[in-house]
Amino acid sequence: MTENRALIIVDVQPTFTEGGALGVEGGNAVAERIADFVTENADEYTLILTTQDWHVDPGHHFSDTPDFVDTWPPHGVAGTAEAELHDAIASLPLDDGVKKGEYDAAYSGFEGTNAAGDTLEIMLRAADISAIDVVGIAESHCVKETALDALKSGWSVRVFSDLTVPTSEELGEAARVEMDESGVEQLDSNEAFGFYEEEEDTPIPGFDDMDDDLSDSDEDWTADEWIADEPGDLTDNLDDEYGAADFEDDELPRGEALVASEDVYSLDEYDEESDAELTPDGEDEELDTLANKVEVDEDLSEYDLSEFDLEIDEDVDFSGEVDEEDFDFSDIDYKP
């Protein structure tokens, strides 16, 4: 069901703003903020209505010695400039308005009538209104009473705290507590029509961009991108960070070789002397083992062969193929 919402602008008149007979501090600023709000959000409302204090002879409501609780100095006198709508409000796209308090106090806008004699309730019912927002002057009196009467009549009611002002902070605090306990919602006008209110499934800003980044597209990551062809590619950074090598079929890893280098392994701990040059990149010499092949020339004089009765045939040639005929073990007299 489509919600038909009405906005009621309560008593925004010069008589209740700075310089008026019963001026409230901050009244002019509230009038301007209401005007800005309506200009930006008029399309949200089925009806925009106003109320005005329009006193002819309100009896004891006027007093030469007012207590500013139940009695007040003369204000909103019918037919005077002070009783007209504030200039900031009069220029708005208003649908109708009621005047109240001709012969009594009449704090609530529901006590007034329009030029045709219709009350607020009649106009609201005729427009099939289901929710009401209330703003205006003063929060502690006519705004509060109008909101409470709307609530009692069965409507959902909101009061925009930044679009109203009390006659005093103490009375304003009491009014806010009373409205809160009664069930009137109080909030700032910038929360009136949230970004997600119209469509429940409206995506959160920024998530569309994230989805696009993660979706399948020509710009997405592919396996090919893990094999870098040029220095400085992403894979170079991965090599630096993790020490991992990137592989292609039949190729050694790029970067440092997987064999030991002179910087890592030293031959100082061995007696043998090596004439092989270790190569970090593994490209200059053939790899036989984890390290490069080391050729060792041994001096047989270092070994004690006295226990063996061995005659060495110096004519034996070990340079080529060797078979059993090259060795004669018959002369060996081995004694363990």
Buried (B, 14 or more C-beta within 10 A) or exposed (E): EEEBBBBBBBBBBBBBBEEBBBBBEBBBEBBBBBBEBBEEBEEBBBBBBBBBBBBEEBEEBBBEEBEEEEBBEBBBBBEBEBBBBBEBBEEBEBBBBBBBBBEBBBBBBBBBBBEEEBBBBBBBEEBEBBBBBBBBBBBBBBBBBBBBBBBEBEBBBBBBBBBBBBBEEEBBEBBBEBBEEEEBBBEEBEEBEEEEEEEEEEEEEEEEEEEEEEEEEEEEEEEEEEEBEEEEBEBBEBBEEEEEBBEEEEEBBBBEBEBBBEEEEEBEEEEEEBEBEBBBEBEEEEBEEEBBEBEEEEEEEEEEEEEEEEEEEEEEEEEEEEEEEEEEEEEEEEEE
